[in-house]
Amino acid sequence: MSRAAFWPARLSSQMALLIAIALFVAQAINLALLLEGRRQLRLQQVVGPAVARIVDANEAIAGGKPLDAEVRRRGRMRLVPANPLGAGAVHSADVEAALRAALAEAGLPAGQIHTDIRRISASDPRIARFGRARARRYARFGAELVMAVELPGRGWLVLSAPWLRAAGWLFWQLLGQTLILYVIVLVPVLWAARHISRPLQALAGAARDFAPGIDHAPLIERGPQDVRAVTTAFNALRLRVSAMLDEKDRMLGAIGHDLRTPLAALRVRIESVEDEADRARMAETIDEMNHMLDDILSLARLGRPNEPLADVDLGSLVDAVVEDFRALGAPVDMAEASRVTLRLRASLMRRAIRNLIENAVKYGERGRVQITEGPGSVAVVVADDGPGIPPERLDAVFTPFTRLEESRNRETGGIGLGLALARAIVQNASGELTLVNRPGGGLDATITLPRNRPGS
């Protein structure tokens, strides 16, 4: 599974997650430092006094004096001939190493050193032998550390000291602190992140919904200064884009007018040509130039259509286009279709279907049109019986001014804009135009349109 599957998509969630991770790492480091400090404190509380007592006891034994009777009575220290700690003793390697180093520093040779950590409860019978202050201390610490130090040639010196309990309570304390920090820190961070991301989401929506030719109200500038600066730049950019497109439309209108005027004049002048064949070829050339000009201007203006959206009966629209071809004697058939109403720009969709049928008649001998309905879409299929398109060129034919030399040469007419314009019109209607070669020969051009077209 990719890392993106675990990473939140929203800015507010990312900020909250990063801060939560940072707090967790900080608390983990804090726990490690506290545990290390607690370990050092335990060593200082145990090792220093124990070494002093061991040195005093060793001097007393070396001088032939017995251990203080009060010390022996309380059981705090005793001299035994053998190691009293059994095999099940819970050793503390840190204490043993610290004791050995401290005794060596004090100049006291010691043999083996063993320790045992023993749990002590308030009901332990040994507590009764302790003084009140010592009993209270042992009960608070909850454990004692028994140390057995071998004095070569003299026996084993055994003493005990209070021992801090395990650090489980410390972990739960830090966990509670972490949860409190999460509440105190993350709640304001989430609020701030949402406050920042809300104008960014509005900016993303405005950029996604921006459509040329539609008047959009300026996006409200809000949020932090950086976000407001981005919103201001977007508003200015949208105005510049709209101004450029308006200028382009004016230029295209002027070009169309300036080109159609001489073409109309030429059409009038060819009427004076006496040779009928020459006159017909000239008229055909002028018609082809007018058609070429219409396609170029339509393709250039497609992003800013003047026609509004309307509810259109797709079956009636396709049938009207087919009837136009039949009136001209073109071999076009259409299967009976049920009534399907879609929200479309009728003249543009009519032009896309006409281009497909024109290609089917021109290059595929005849055209067959069929409307099929799916769960959430409607398809218009224009089939022909021609040679089809080489598979490697199925995508290339949608590029403007692209023609296939294998089967479509200059003598058949066309400049390679029909499919490009049809696909642009269909995509503008949130649909898709696909070309598929049939196994038995021929080509299927399919327009797939959603039943509920998003946008406007």
MARDO-188824 format. One record per residue (C-alpha): residue number from 1; residue in three letters; x, y, z. Coordinates in Angstrom, 1 decimal, always signed. Each point is the difference from the previous one (the first is absolute). Layout:
REM MARDO-188824
<rec NUM ALA <X Y Z>>
...
//
This chain:
REM MARDO-188824
<rec 1 MET <+0.0 +0.0 +0.0>>
<rec 2 SER <+1.4 +3.4 -0.9>>
<rec 3 ARG <+1.0 +2.6 +2.6>>
<rec 4 ALA <-2.7 +2.4 -1.4>>
<rec 5 ALA <-2.7 -2.4 +1.2>>
<rec 6 PHE <+0.9 +0.8 +3.7>>
<rec 7 TRP <+0.7 +3.7 -0.6>>
<rec 8 PRO <-3.0 +2.3 +0.4>>
<rec 9 ALA <-1.0 +2.1 -3.0>>
<rec 10 ARG <-1.2 +3.2 +1.7>>
<rec 11 LEU <+2.4 +2.7 +1.3>>
<rec 12 SER <-1.7 +0.2 +3.4>>
<rec 13 SER <+0.4 -3.8 +0.5>>
<rec 14 GLN <+3.6 +0.1 -1.1>>
<rec 15 MET <+0.9 +2.8 +2.4>>
<rec 16 ALA <-1.8 -1.8 +2.8>>
<rec 17 LEU <+1.7 -3.3 -0.7>>
<rec 18 LEU <+3.5 +1.7 -0.2>>
<rec 19 ILE <-0.5 +1.8 +3.3>>
<rec 20 ALA <-1.4 -3.2 +1.6>>
<rec 21 ILE <+3.1 -1.9 -1.2>>
<rec 22 ALA <+2.3 +2.8 +1.3>>
<rec 23 LEU <-1.7 +0.0 +3.4>>
<rec 24 PHE <+0.3 -3.8 +0.2>>
<rec 25 VAL <+3.7 +0.1 -0.9>>
<rec 26 ALA <+0.6 +2.8 +2.5>>
<rec 27 GLN <-1.8 -1.9 +2.8>>
<rec 28 ALA <+1.9 -3.2 -0.9>>
<rec 29 ILE <+3.3 +1.9 +0.4>>
<rec 30 ASN <-1.3 +1.5 +3.2>>
<rec 31 LEU <-0.9 -3.5 +1.3>>
<rec 32 ALA <+3.5 -1.3 -0.9>>
<rec 33 LEU <+1.7 +2.9 +1.8>>
<rec 34 LEU <-2.2 -0.4 +3.0>>
<rec 35 LEU <+0.7 -3.7 +0.2>>
<rec 36 GLU <+3.7 +0.6 -0.3>>
<rec 37 GLY <-0.1 +2.7 +2.7>>
<rec 38 ARG <-2.0 -2.3 +2.2>>
<rec 39 ARG <+2.6 -2.8 -0.5>>
<rec 40 GLN <+2.8 +2.4 +0.9>>
<rec 41 LEU <-1.9 +1.2 +3.1>>
<rec 42 ARG <-0.6 -3.6 +1.2>>
<rec 43 LEU <+3.7 -0.8 -0.4>>
<rec 44 GLN <+1.0 +3.2 +2.0>>
<rec 45 GLN <-2.5 -0.8 +2.7>>
<rec 46 VAL <+1.1 -3.6 +0.4>>
<rec 47 VAL <+3.7 -0.2 -1.0>>
<rec 48 GLY <+1.5 +2.9 +2.0>>
<rec 49 PRO <-1.5 -0.9 +3.4>>
<rec 50 ALA <+0.5 -3.7 -0.6>>
<rec 51 VAL <+3.7 +0.5 -0.7>>
<rec 52 ALA <+0.5 +2.1 +3.1>>
<rec 53 ARG <-1.6 -2.6 +2.1>>
<rec 54 ILE <+2.0 -2.8 -1.6>>
<rec 55 VAL <+3.3 +1.9 +0.6>>
<rec 56 ASP <-0.9 +0.6 +3.6>>
<rec 57 ALA <-1.0 -3.6 +0.6>>
<rec 58 ASN <+3.2 -1.3 -1.7>>
<rec 59 GLU <+2.1 +2.3 +2.2>>
<rec 60 ALA <-1.8 -1.2 +3.1>>
<rec 61 ILE <+0.4 -3.7 -1.0>>
<rec 62 ALA <+3.7 +0.6 -0.9>>
<rec 63 GLY <+0.5 +1.5 +3.5>>
<rec 64 GLY <-1.5 -3.0 +1.7>>
<rec 65 LYS <-3.1 +1.9 +1.0>>
<rec 66 PRO <-3.4 -1.6 -0.5>>
<rec 67 LEU <-2.7 +1.8 -2.0>>
<rec 68 ASP <-2.1 +2.4 +2.0>>
<rec 69 ALA <-2.7 -1.9 +1.9>>
<rec 70 GLU <-2.7 +2.5 -0.9>>
<rec 71 VAL <+0.9 -0.4 -3.7>>
<rec 72 ARG <-0.2 -3.7 +0.3>>
<rec 73 ARG <-3.2 +0.1 +2.0>>
<rec 74 ARG <-1.8 +2.0 -2.7>>
<rec 75 GLY <+1.3 -2.3 -2.7>>
<rec 76 ARG <+1.5 +2.8 -2.0>>
<rec 77 MET <+3.4 -1.8 -0.3>>
<rec 78 ARG <+1.4 -3.3 +0.9>>
<rec 79 LEU <+3.0 -2.2 -0.7>>
<rec 80 VAL <-0.7 -3.5 -1.2>>
<rec 81 PRO <+2.4 -2.8 -1.1>>
<rec 82 ALA <-1.5 -0.6 -3.5>>
<rec 83 ASN <-2.0 +1.8 -2.6>>
<rec 84 PRO <-3.6 +0.2 +1.3>>
<rec 85 LEU <-1.6 +0.9 -3.3>>
<rec 86 GLY <-1.4 -2.9 -1.9>>
<rec 87 ALA <-0.2 -0.8 -3.7>>
<rec 88 GLY <-3.3 +1.8 -0.3>>
<rec 89 ALA <+1.3 +3.4 +1.0>>
<rec 90 VAL <-1.0 +2.9 -2.1>>
<rec 91 HIS <+3.3 +1.6 -0.8>>
<rec 92 SER <+0.7 +3.7 -0.7>>
<rec 93 ALA <+3.1 +0.1 -2.2>>
<rec 94 ASP <+0.2 +3.8 +0.3>>
<rec 95 VAL <+0.2 -0.1 +3.8>>
<rec 96 GLU <+2.5 -2.8 -0.1>>
<rec 97 ALA <+2.3 +1.8 -2.4>>
<rec 98 ALA <-0.4 +3.3 +1.9>>
<rec 99 LEU <+0.8 -1.7 +3.3>>
<rec 100 ARG <+3.1 -1.7 -1.4>>
<rec 101 ALA <+1.3 +3.3 -1.5>>
<rec 102 ALA <-0.7 +2.0 +3.3>>
<rec 103 LEU <+1.7 -2.7 +2.2>>
<rec 104 ALA <+3.0 +0.0 -2.2>>
<rec 105 GLU <+0.2 +3.7 +0.1>>
<rec 106 ALA <-0.2 -0.2 +3.8>>
<rec 107 GLY <+2.9 -2.5 +0.0>>
<rec 108 LEU <-2.1 -2.9 +1.3>>
<rec 109 PRO <+0.7 -3.3 -1.7>>
<rec 110 ALA <-3.2 -1.9 -0.6>>
<rec 111 GLY <-0.7 -3.3 -1.5>>
<rec 112 GLN <-3.4 -0.9 -1.4>>
<rec 113 ILE <-2.8 +2.5 +0.2>>
<rec 114 HIS <-3.7 -1.2 -0.3>>
<rec 115 THR <-3.3 +1.9 +0.3>>
<rec 116 ASP <-3.6 -1.0 +0.3>>
<rec 117 ILE <-3.1 +2.3 -0.4>>
<rec 118 ARG <-2.8 -1.2 +2.3>>
<rec 119 ARG <-3.5 +1.3 +0.2>>
<rec 120 ILE <-1.2 +1.2 +3.4>>
<rec 121 SER <-3.6 +0.7 +1.0>>
<rec 122 ALA <-1.3 +1.8 +3.1>>
<rec 123 SER <-1.0 -3.4 +1.4>>
<rec 124 ASP <+3.4 -1.5 -0.3>>
<rec 125 PRO <+1.1 -1.3 +3.5>>
<rec 126 ARG <+3.4 +1.6 -0.4>>
<rec 127 ILE <-1.5 +3.4 +0.0>>
<rec 128 ALA <-0.9 -0.5 +3.7>>
<rec 129 ARG <+3.7 -0.1 +0.8>>
<rec 130 PHE <+0.7 +3.3 -1.7>>
<rec 131 GLY <-0.2 +3.3 +1.7>>
<rec 132 ARG <-3.0 +2.2 -0.9>>
<rec 133 ALA <+1.9 +2.3 -2.4>>
<rec 134 ARG <+1.7 -3.0 -1.8>>
<rec 135 ALA <-3.2 -1.9 -0.2>>
<rec 136 ARG <-1.8 +2.9 -1.5>>
<rec 137 ARG <+2.9 +0.4 -2.5>>
<rec 138 TYR <-0.1 -3.6 -1.0>>
<rec 139 ALA <-3.8 +0.0 -0.4>>
<rec 140 ARG <+0.3 +3.0 -2.3>>
<rec 141 PHE <+2.7 -1.5 -2.1>>
<rec 142 GLY <-1.7 -3.4 -0.1>>
<rec 143 ALA <+3.2 -2.0 -0.5>>
<rec 144 GLU <+3.4 -0.5 +1.6>>
<rec 145 LEU <+3.4 -0.7 -1.5>>
<rec 146 VAL <+2.0 -2.7 +1.7>>
<rec 147 MET <+3.8 +0.2 -0.6>>
<rec 148 ALA <+2.4 -2.8 +0.7>>
<rec 149 VAL <+3.7 +1.0 -0.2>>
<rec 150 GLU <+2.7 -2.6 +0.4>>
<rec 151 LEU <+2.9 +1.1 +2.3>>
<rec 152 PRO <+2.8 -2.4 -0.9>>
<rec 153 GLY <+0.9 -2.2 +3.0>>
<rec 154 ARG <-2.7 +1.5 +2.3>>
<rec 155 GLY <-3.3 -1.0 -1.5>>
<rec 156 TRP <-2.9 +1.7 -1.7>>
<rec 157 LEU <-1.2 +3.4 +1.2>>
<rec 158 VAL <-3.8 +0.3 -0.6>>
<rec 159 LEU <-1.9 +3.3 +0.2>>
<rec 160 SER <-3.3 +1.4 -1.4>>
<rec 161 ALA <-1.4 +3.4 -1.1>>
<rec 162 PRO <-3.3 +1.3 -1.3>>
<rec 163 TRP <-0.5 -0.4 -3.7>>
<rec 164 LEU <-2.2 +2.1 -2.3>>
<rec 165 ARG <-2.8 -2.0 -1.6>>
<rec 166 ALA <-0.3 -0.6 -3.7>>
<rec 167 ALA <-0.8 +3.1 -2.1>>
<rec 168 GLY <-3.5 -1.1 -1.2>>
<rec 169 TRP <-1.6 +2.9 +1.7>>
<rec 170 LEU <+2.4 +2.3 -1.7>>
<rec 171 PHE <-1.1 -1.3 -3.4>>
<rec 172 TRP <-3.6 +0.5 +0.8>>
<rec 173 GLN <+0.7 +3.5 +1.3>>
<rec 174 LEU <+1.8 +1.0 -3.2>>
<rec 175 LEU <-2.8 -1.6 -2.0>>
<rec 176 GLY <-2.5 +2.2 +1.8>>
<rec 177 GLN <+2.2 +3.1 -0.6>>
<rec 178 THR <+0.2 -0.9 -3.7>>
<rec 179 LEU <-3.8 -0.3 -0.3>>
<rec 180 ILE <-0.4 +3.4 +1.7>>
<rec 181 LEU <+2.5 +1.5 -2.3>>
<rec 182 TYR <-1.8 -1.5 -3.0>>
<rec 183 VAL <-3.2 +1.6 +1.2>>
<rec 184 ILE <+1.6 +3.4 +0.8>>
<rec 185 VAL <+2.2 +0.1 -3.2>>
<rec 186 LEU <-1.8 -1.9 -2.7>>
<rec 187 VAL <-3.5 +1.6 +0.5>>
<rec 188 PRO <+1.4 +3.5 -0.8>>
<rec 189 VAL <+2.2 -1.4 -2.7>>
<rec 190 LEU <-3.0 -1.7 -1.7>>
<rec 191 TRP <-2.0 +3.2 +0.3>>
<rec 192 ALA <+2.9 +2.0 -1.5>>
<rec 193 ALA <+0.6 -2.5 -2.8>>
<rec 194 ARG <-3.7 +0.0 -1.0>>
<rec 195 HIS <+0.0 +3.8 +0.1>>
<rec 196 ILE <+3.0 -0.1 -2.4>>
<rec 197 SER <-1.3 -2.8 -2.2>>
<rec 198 ARG <-3.5 +1.3 -0.4>>
<rec 199 PRO <+1.0 +2.9 -2.4>>
<rec 200 LEU <+2.4 -2.4 -1.7>>
<rec 201 GLN <-2.8 -2.4 -0.7>>
<rec 202 ALA <-2.1 +2.9 -1.3>>
<rec 203 LEU <+2.9 +1.0 -2.2>>
<rec 204 ALA <+0.3 -3.6 -1.4>>
<rec 205 GLY <-3.7 -0.1 -0.6>>
<rec 206 ALA <+0.0 +3.3 -1.9>>
<rec 207 ALA <+3.0 -1.1 -2.1>>
<rec 208 ARG <-1.8 -3.3 -0.8>>
<rec 209 ASP <-3.3 +1.7 -0.9>>
<rec 210 PHE <+1.5 +2.8 -2.0>>
<rec 211 ALA <-1.5 +0.0 -3.5>>
<rec 212 PRO <+0.9 +2.5 -2.6>>
<rec 213 GLY <-2.9 +2.2 -1.1>>
<rec 214 ILE <-1.9 -0.2 +3.3>>
<rec 215 ASP <+0.1 +3.0 +2.3>>
<rec 216 HIS <+1.4 -1.1 +3.4>>
<rec 217 ALA <-0.1 +2.2 +3.1>>
<rec 218 PRO <+3.4 +0.7 +1.5>>
<rec 219 LEU <+1.1 -2.5 +2.6>>
<rec 220 ILE <-0.2 +1.5 +3.5>>
<rec 221 GLU <+3.5 +0.6 +1.5>>
<rec 222 ARG <+0.2 -1.5 +3.4>>
<rec 223 GLY <+2.3 -2.1 +2.2>>
<rec 224 PRO <+3.7 +0.7 +0.8>>
<rec 225 GLN <+1.8 +2.6 -2.1>>
<rec 226 ASP <+1.8 -2.6 -2.2>>
<rec 227 VAL <-3.4 -1.6 -0.8>>
<rec 228 ARG <-1.5 +3.4 -0.7>>
<rec 229 ALA <+2.9 +0.7 -2.4>>
<rec 230 VAL <-0.7 -3.2 -1.9>>
<rec 231 THR <-3.7 +0.8 -0.2>>
<rec 232 THR <+0.8 +3.5 -1.3>>
<rec 233 ALA <+2.4 -1.4 -2.6>>
<rec 234 PHE <-2.7 -2.5 -1.1>>
<rec 235 ASN <-2.6 +2.7 -0.4>>
<rec 236 ALA <+2.4 +2.1 -2.1>>
<rec 237 LEU <+1.0 -3.1 -2.1>>
<rec 238 ARG <-3.7 -0.8 -0.7>>
<rec 239 LEU <-0.6 +3.5 -1.2>>
<rec 240 ARG <+3.1 -0.1 -2.3>>
<rec 241 VAL <-1.1 -3.4 -1.4>>
<rec 242 SER <-3.5 +1.2 -0.7>>
<rec 243 ALA <+1.4 +3.2 -1.6>>
<rec 244 MET <+2.3 -2.1 -2.2>>
<rec 245 LEU <-2.8 -2.3 -1.1>>
<rec 246 ASP <-2.3 +3.0 -0.7>>
<rec 247 GLU <+2.8 +1.5 -2.2>>
<rec 248 LYS <+0.4 -3.4 -1.7>>
<rec 249 ASP <-3.7 -0.2 -0.8>>
<rec 250 ARG <+0.0 +3.5 -1.4>>
<rec 251 MET <+3.1 -0.9 -2.1>>
<rec 252 LEU <-1.7 -3.2 -1.3>>
<rec 253 GLY <-3.1 +1.9 -0.8>>
<rec 254 ALA <+2.0 +2.5 -2.0>>
<rec 255 ILE <+1.9 -2.7 -1.8>>
<rec 256 GLY <-3.2 -1.9 -0.8>>
<rec 257 HIS <-1.6 +3.2 -1.4>>
<rec 258 ASP <+3.1 +1.0 -2.0>>
<rec 259 LEU <+0.3 -3.4 -1.5>>
<rec 260 ARG <-3.7 -0.6 -0.8>>
<rec 261 THR <-0.3 +3.3 -1.8>>
<rec 262 PRO <+2.5 -0.8 -2.7>>
<rec 263 LEU <-1.3 -3.6 -0.2>>
<rec 264 ALA <-3.5 +1.4 -0.6>>
<rec 265 ALA <+1.4 +2.3 -2.7>>
<rec 266 LEU <+1.8 -2.9 -1.7>>
<rec 267 ARG <-3.3 -2.0 +0.1>>
<rec 268 VAL <-1.7 +2.9 -1.9>>
<rec 269 ARG <+2.9 +0.3 -2.5>>
<rec 270 ILE <+0.1 -3.7 -1.0>>
<rec 271 GLU <-3.5 +0.4 -1.3>>
<rec 272 SER <+1.6 +1.7 -3.0>>
<rec 273 VAL <+2.2 -3.0 -0.8>>
<rec 274 GLU <-1.4 -1.5 -3.2>>
<rec 275 ASP <+1.4 -3.5 +0.5>>
<rec 276 GLU <-2.5 -1.9 +2.2>>
<rec 277 ALA <+2.6 -2.5 +1.2>>
<rec 278 ASP <+2.4 +2.7 +1.0>>
<rec 279 ARG <-2.8 +1.9 +1.7>>
<rec 280 ALA <-1.1 -3.1 +2.0>>
<rec 281 ARG <+3.6 -0.7 +1.1>>
<rec 282 MET <+0.4 +3.6 +1.1>>
<rec 283 ALA <-3.2 +0.0 +1.9>>
<rec 284 GLU <+1.0 -3.3 +1.7>>
<rec 285 THR <+3.3 +1.5 +1.0>>
<rec 286 ILE <-1.7 +3.1 +1.5>>
<rec 287 ASP <-2.5 -2.2 +1.9>>
<rec 288 GLU <+2.9 -2.1 +1.3>>
<rec 289 MET <+1.8 +3.2 +1.2>>
<rec 290 ASN <-3.2 +1.2 +1.7>>
<rec 291 HIS <-0.4 -3.4 +1.7>>
<rec 292 MET <+3.7 +0.1 +1.0>>
<rec 293 LEU <-0.5 +3.5 +1.5>>
<rec 294 ASP <-3.1 -1.1 +1.9>>
<rec 295 ASP <+1.8 -3.0 +1.5>>
<rec 296 ILE <+3.1 +2.1 +1.0>>
<rec 297 LEU <-2.1 +2.7 +1.6>>
<rec 298 SER <-2.3 -2.5 +1.7>>
<rec 299 LEU <+3.0 -1.9 +1.5>>
<rec 300 ALA <+1.6 +3.3 +1.2>>
<rec 301 ARG <-3.2 +1.3 +1.6>>
<rec 302 LEU <-1.1 -3.3 +1.5>>
<rec 303 GLY <+1.1 +0.9 +3.6>>
<rec 304 ARG <-2.3 +3.1 -0.1>>
<rec 305 PRO <-3.2 -1.1 -1.7>>
<rec 306 ASN <-2.8 +2.5 -0.6>>
<rec 307 GLU <-2.7 -2.6 +0.1>>
<rec 308 PRO <-1.5 -0.7 +3.5>>
<rec 309 LEU <-0.7 -3.4 +1.3>>
<rec 310 ALA <-3.5 -1.4 -0.6>>
<rec 311 ASP <-1.9 -3.3 +0.5>>
<rec 312 VAL <+0.3 -1.8 -3.4>>
<rec 313 ASP <-1.6 -3.2 -1.2>>
<rec 314 LEU <+3.1 -1.8 -1.2>>
<rec 315 GLY <-1.9 -2.4 -2.2>>
<rec 316 SER <-1.8 +2.8 -1.9>>
<rec 317 LEU <+3.3 +1.9 -0.4>>
<rec 318 VAL <+1.8 -3.0 -1.5>>
<rec 319 ASP <-3.1 -0.8 -2.2>>
<rec 320 ALA <+0.0 +3.6 -1.4>>
<rec 321 VAL <+3.7 -0.3 -0.9>>
<rec 322 VAL <-0.6 -3.4 -1.7>>
<rec 323 GLU <-3.0 +1.4 -2.0>>
<rec 324 ASP <+2.2 +2.9 -1.3>>
<rec 325 PHE <+2.5 -2.6 -1.4>>
<rec 326 ARG <-2.8 -2.0 -1.5>>
<rec 327 ALA <-1.4 +3.1 -1.7>>
<rec 328 LEU <+3.3 +0.3 -1.7>>
<rec 329 GLY <-0.2 -3.7 -1.1>>
<rec 330 ALA <+2.7 -1.2 +2.4>>
<rec 331 PRO <-0.3 -3.7 +1.1>>
<rec 332 VAL <-0.7 +0.5 +3.7>>
<rec 333 ASP <-2.2 -2.2 +2.2>>
<rec 334 MET <-1.2 +0.5 +3.6>>
<rec 335 ALA <-1.3 -2.6 +2.4>>
<rec 336 GLU <-3.2 +0.9 +1.9>>
<rec 337 ALA <+0.8 +1.7 +3.3>>
<rec 338 SER <-2.0 +0.8 +3.1>>
<rec 339 ARG <-0.3 +3.6 +1.3>>
<rec 340 VAL <+3.1 +1.0 +2.0>>
<rec 341 THR <+0.2 +3.6 +1.3>>
<rec 342 LEU <+3.4 +1.4 +0.8>>
<rec 343 ARG <+1.2 +3.5 +0.9>>
<rec 344 LEU <+2.1 +1.0 -3.0>>
<rec 345 ARG <+0.9 +2.8 -2.4>>
<rec 346 ALA <-2.0 -1.3 -2.9>>
<rec 347 SER <+1.8 +1.7 -2.9>>
<rec 348 LEU <+3.4 -1.1 +1.1>>
<rec 349 MET <-1.0 -3.6 +0.6>>
<rec 350 ARG <-1.8 +0.0 -3.3>>
<rec 351 ARG <+3.3 +1.1 -1.7>>
<rec 352 ALA <+2.0 -2.8 +1.8>>
<rec 353 ILE <-2.5 -2.7 -1.2>>
<rec 354 ARG <-0.1 +1.5 -3.5>>
<rec 355 ASN <+3.8 -0.2 -0.2>>
<rec 356 LEU <+0.0 -3.7 +1.0>>
<rec 357 ILE <-2.8 -0.9 -2.5>>
<rec 358 GLU <+1.8 +2.0 -2.7>>
<rec 359 ASN <+3.2 -2.0 +0.6>>
<rec 360 ALA <-2.0 -3.3 +0.0>>
<rec 361 VAL <-1.6 +0.9 -3.4>>
<rec 362 LYS <+3.2 +1.4 -1.5>>
<rec 363 TYR <+2.5 -2.7 +1.1>>
<rec 364 GLY <-2.2 -3.0 +0.9>>
<rec 365 GLU <-2.5 -0.2 -2.8>>
<rec 366 ARG <-3.0 +0.3 +2.2>>
<rec 367 GLY <-0.9 +1.0 +3.6>>
<rec 368 ARG <-2.1 -1.7 +2.6>>
<rec 369 VAL <-1.1 +1.9 +3.1>>
<rec 370 GLN <-1.2 -1.5 +3.3>>
<rec 371 ILE <-0.8 +1.3 +3.4>>
<rec 372 THR <+0.6 -2.3 +3.0>>
<rec 373 GLU <-0.7 +0.7 +3.6>>
<rec 374 GLY <+2.1 -1.0 +3.0>>
<rec 375 PRO <-0.5 +0.3 +3.8>>
<rec 376 GLY <+1.4 +3.5 +0.2>>
<rec 377 SER <+0.7 +0.9 -3.6>>
<rec 378 VAL <-1.3 +0.2 -3.6>>
<rec 379 ALA <+2.1 -1.0 -3.0>>
<rec 380 VAL <-0.4 +1.0 -3.6>>
<rec 381 VAL <+1.8 -2.5 -2.3>>
<rec 382 VAL <+0.8 +0.9 -3.6>>
<rec 383 ALA <+1.2 -3.0 -1.9>>
<rec 384 ASP <+1.4 -0.3 -3.5>>
<rec 385 ASP <+1.2 -2.8 -2.3>>
<rec 386 GLY <+3.3 +1.6 -1.0>>
<rec 387 PRO <+3.6 -1.2 +0.5>>
<rec 388 GLY <+0.2 +1.3 +3.5>>
<rec 389 ILE <+3.0 +1.8 +1.5>>
<rec 390 PRO <+3.3 -1.6 +0.8>>
<rec 391 PRO <+0.1 -0.8 +3.8>>
<rec 392 GLU <+3.1 +2.1 +0.5>>
<rec 393 ARG <-1.7 +3.0 -1.5>>
<rec 394 LEU <-3.3 -0.1 +1.9>>
<rec 395 ASP <+1.2 +2.7 +2.4>>
<rec 396 ALA <+1.8 +2.1 -2.6>>
<rec 397 VAL <-3.1 +0.6 -2.1>>
<rec 398 PHE <-1.3 +2.3 +2.8>>
<rec 399 THR <+2.9 +2.4 -0.5>>
<rec 400 PRO <-1.1 +3.0 -2.1>>
<rec 401 PHE <+1.1 +0.0 -3.6>>
<rec 402 THR <+1.0 -3.7 +0.2>>
<rec 403 ARG <-1.0 -2.2 -2.9>>
<rec 404 LEU <+0.5 -3.7 -0.8>>
<rec 405 GLU <+1.8 -0.4 -3.4>>
<rec 406 GLU <-0.7 -3.7 -0.1>>
<rec 407 SER <-3.7 +0.4 -0.6>>
<rec 408 ARG <-0.9 +3.7 +0.0>>
<rec 409 ASN <+1.9 +2.1 -2.5>>
<rec 410 ARG <-0.5 +3.6 -1.2>>
<rec 411 GLU <-2.4 -1.1 -2.7>>
<rec 412 THR <-2.6 -1.0 +2.5>>
<rec 413 GLY <+0.0 +3.5 +1.5>>
<rec 414 GLY <+0.4 +1.1 +3.6>>
<rec 415 ILE <+2.8 +1.6 +1.9>>
<rec 416 GLY <+0.1 -2.2 +3.1>>
<rec 417 LEU <-2.1 +2.1 +2.3>>
<rec 418 GLY <-3.3 -2.0 +0.1>>
<rec 419 LEU <+1.0 -2.5 +2.7>>
<rec 420 ALA <+1.9 +2.5 +2.0>>
<rec 421 LEU <-3.0 +2.3 +0.1>>
<rec 422 ALA <-2.4 -2.8 +0.7>>
<rec 423 ARG <+2.1 -1.2 +3.0>>
<rec 424 ALA <+0.4 +3.5 +1.3>>
<rec 425 ILE <-3.8 +0.5 -0.1>>
<rec 426 VAL <-0.6 -3.3 +1.7>>
<rec 427 GLN <+2.6 +0.7 +2.8>>
<rec 428 ASN <-1.6 +3.4 +0.5>>
<rec 429 ALA <-3.2 -1.9 +0.7>>
<rec 430 SER <+1.8 -2.2 +2.6>>
<rec 431 GLY <-0.1 -2.9 -2.4>>
<rec 432 GLU <+2.5 -2.2 -1.8>>
<rec 433 LEU <+0.5 -0.8 -3.7>>
<rec 434 THR <+1.7 -3.3 -0.8>>
<rec 435 LEU <+0.9 -1.7 -3.3>>
<rec 436 VAL <+0.1 -3.8 -0.2>>
<rec 437 ASN <+0.7 -2.3 -3.0>>
<rec 438 ARG <-2.5 -2.9 -0.3>>
<rec 439 PRO <+1.5 -3.4 -0.3>>
<rec 440 GLY <-1.9 -0.7 -3.2>>
<rec 441 GLY <+0.9 +3.4 -1.6>>
<rec 442 GLY <-1.2 +3.5 +0.4>>
<rec 443 LEU <+0.2 +2.6 +2.7>>
<rec 444 ASP <-2.2 +0.9 +2.9>>
<rec 445 ALA <+0.1 +3.6 +1.2>>
<rec 446 THR <-1.8 +0.2 +3.4>>
<rec 447 ILE <-1.0 +3.2 +1.9>>
<rec 448 THR <-0.7 -0.8 +3.6>>
<rec 449 LEU <-1.8 +2.6 +2.0>>
<rec 450 PRO <-0.9 +0.1 +3.7>>
<rec 451 ARG <-3.7 +0.1 +0.8>>
<rec 452 ASN <+0.6 +2.8 +2.5>>
<rec 453 ARG <+2.5 +2.4 -1.4>>
<rec 454 PRO <+2.0 +1.8 +2.7>>
<rec 455 GLY <+0.7 +3.7 -0.3>>
<rec 456 SER <-1.7 +2.5 -2.2>>
//
